[in-house]
């Protein structure tokens, strides 16, 4: 495993983006889960599993977490399934690209047992407005927001009752599969009034978050208004 800028990771092979799931537990510890989407197998895998495959030739970890990727050889590049892609997808094929290509790949999550006090510190230390609540294996259980925490804190302590993320989280009405086309994300946000949505694997494990600003930046980049690597496109460590 190498860091960005060390060695030559630009050889033959497809670059697979590495997604990082940072999960806070109720004991204050933080677990890190690194995954990639394997097009050959058609599902997400942990980086550790990919490293055991002979097709994996390098794992490049960017210290900023923005451009980490795995290099895989011997795999044809395939188009993501075009489900729900309409007329725009037919005349503008790029719009049928997978939403995973533009989502935020470094996501801060919490376990359901995280207390109200810990949630307050969690949101105080991060520039985020909400976070997925996940099981031990990363499966999405719900979403908890900074506003939820502030409202609960405003009620004051309840004797004999410990408030946790599980107690104040909201069910998730909409999610996106990592293979869903960008047009589906845009349609859901436009017609349902959703600003951010979790992106999940086939096993409902959180692999990223996509926001309306992600889609707007992508549209601007497609027409040449923003260049790759520009400050406007710099990935943040966590979603905002």
BELCORDA-V59124 format. One record per residue. N is the residue number from 1. RES is the residue in one small letter. SS is DSSP state (helix for helix, strand for strand, loop for the rest). BURIAL is b if it has 16 or more other C-alpha atoms within 10 Angstrom, else e. Layout:
n->(N & N)
res->(RES & RES)
ss->(SS & SS)
burial->(BURIAL & BURIAL)
This chain:
n->(1 & 2 & 3 & 4 & 5 & 6 & 7 & 8 & 9 & 10 & 11 & 12 & 13 & 14 & 15 & 16 & 17 & 18 & 19 & 20 & 21 & 22 & 23 & 24 & 25 & 26 & 27 & 28 & 29 & 30 & 31 & 32 & 33 & 34 & 35 & 36 & 37 & 38 & 39 & 40 & 41 & 42 & 43 & 44 & 45 & 46 & 47 & 48 & 49 & 50 & 51 & 52 & 53 & 54 & 55 & 56 & 57 & 58 & 59 & 60 & 61 & 62 & 63 & 64 & 65 & 66 & 67 & 68 & 69 & 70 & 71 & 72 & 73 & 74 & 75 & 76 & 77 & 78 & 79 & 80 & 81 & 82 & 83 & 84 & 85 & 86 & 87 & 88 & 89 & 90 & 91 & 92 & 93 & 94 & 95 & 96 & 97 & 98 & 99 & 100 & 101 & 102 & 103 & 104 & 105 & 106 & 107 & 108 & 109 & 110 & 111 & 112 & 113 & 114 & 115 & 116 & 117 & 118 & 119 & 120 & 121 & 122 & 123 & 124 & 125 & 126 & 127 & 128 & 129 & 130 & 131 & 132 & 133 & 134 & 135 & 136 & 137 & 138 & 139 & 140 & 141 & 142 & 143 & 144 & 145 & 146 & 147 & 148 & 149 & 150 & 151 & 152 & 153 & 154 & 155 & 156 & 157 & 158 & 159 & 160 & 161 & 162 & 163 & 164 & 165 & 166 & 167 & 168 & 169 & 170 & 171 & 172 & 173 & 174 & 175 & 176 & 177 & 178 & 179 & 180 & 181 & 182 & 183 & 184 & 185 & 186 & 187 & 188 & 189 & 190 & 191 & 192 & 193 & 194 & 195 & 196 & 197 & 198 & 199 & 200 & 201 & 202 & 203 & 204 & 205 & 206 & 207 & 208 & 209 & 210 & 211 & 212 & 213 & 214 & 215 & 216 & 217 & 218 & 219 & 220 & 221 & 222 & 223 & 224 & 225 & 226 & 227 & 228 & 229 & 230 & 231 & 232 & 233 & 234 & 235 & 236 & 237 & 238 & 239 & 240)
res->(x & x & x & x & x & x & x & x & x & x & x & x & x & x & x & x & x & x & x & x & x & x & x & x & x & x & x & x & x & x & x & x & x & x & x & x & x & x & x & x & x & x & x & x & x & x & x & x & x & x & x & x & x & x & x & x & x & x & x & x & x & x & x & x & x & x & x & x & x & x & x & x & x & x & x & x & x & x & x & x & x & x & x & x & x & x & x & x & x & x & x & x & x & x & x & x & x & x & x & x & x & x & x & x & x & x & x & x & x & x & x & x & x & x & x & x & x & x & x & x & x & x & x & x & x & x & x & x & x & x & x & x & x & x & x & x & x & x & x & x & x & x & x & x & x & x & x & x & x & x & x & x & x & x & x & x & x & x & x & x & x & x & x & x & x & x & x & x & x & x & x & x & x & x & x & x & x & x & x & x & x & x & x & x & x & x & x & x & x & x & x & x & x & x & x & x & x & x & x & x & x & x & x & x & x & x & x & x & x & x & x & x & x & x & x & x & x & x & x & x & x & x & x & x & x & x & x & x & x & x & x & x & x & x & x & x & x & x & x & x)
ss->(loop & strand & strand & loop & loop & loop & loop & loop & loop & loop & loop & loop & loop & strand & strand & strand & strand & loop & strand & strand & strand & strand & strand & strand & loop & loop & loop & loop & loop & strand & strand & strand & strand & strand & strand & strand & strand & strand & loop & loop & loop & loop & strand & strand & strand & strand & helix & helix & helix & helix & helix & loop & loop & loop & loop & strand & strand & strand & strand & strand & strand & loop & loop & loop & loop & loop & loop & loop & strand & strand & strand & strand & loop & loop & loop & loop & loop & loop & loop & loop & loop & loop & loop & loop & loop & loop & helix & helix & helix & helix & helix & loop & helix & helix & helix & helix & loop & strand & helix & helix & helix & loop & loop & strand & loop & strand & strand & strand & strand & strand & strand & loop & loop & loop & strand & helix & helix & helix & helix & helix & helix & helix & helix & helix & helix & loop & loop & loop & loop & strand & strand & strand & strand & strand & loop & loop & loop & loop & strand & strand & strand & strand & strand & strand & strand & helix & helix & helix & helix & helix & helix & helix & helix & helix & helix & loop & loop & strand & loop & loop & strand & loop & loop & strand & helix & helix & helix & helix & loop & strand & loop & loop & loop & loop & strand & strand & strand & loop & loop & loop & strand & helix & helix & helix & helix & helix & helix & helix & helix & helix & helix & helix & loop & loop & loop & strand & strand & strand & strand & strand & loop & loop & loop & loop & strand & strand & strand & strand & strand & strand & strand & helix & helix & helix & helix & helix & helix & helix & helix & helix & helix & helix & loop & loop & loop & loop & loop & loop & loop & loop & helix & helix & helix & loop & loop & loop & loop & loop & loop & loop)
burial->(e & e & e & b & e & e & e & e & b & e & e & e & b & b & b & b & b & b & b & b & b & b & b & b & b & b & e & e & e & e & e & e & b & b & b & b & b & e & b & e & e & e & e & b & e & e & b & e & e & b & b & e & e & e & e & b & b & b & b & b & b & b & e & e & b & b & b & b & b & b & b & b & e & e & e & e & e & e & e & b & e & b & e & e & b & e & e & e & b & e & e & e & e & e & b & b & b & b & b & b & b & b & b & b & b & b & b & b & b & b & b & b & b & b & b & b & e & b & b & e & e & b & b & e & e & e & e & b & e & b & b & b & b & b & b & e & e & b & b & b & b & b & b & b & b & b & e & b & b & e & e & e & e & e & e & e & e & e & e & e & e & e & b & b & b & b & e & b & b & b & e & e & e & e & b & b & b & b & b & b & b & b & b & b & b & b & e & b & b & e & e & e & e & b & e & b & b & b & b & b & b & e & e & b & b & b & b & b & b & b & b & b & e & b & b & e & e & b & e & e & e & e & e & e & e & b & e & e & e & e & e & e & e & e & b & e & b & b & b & b)
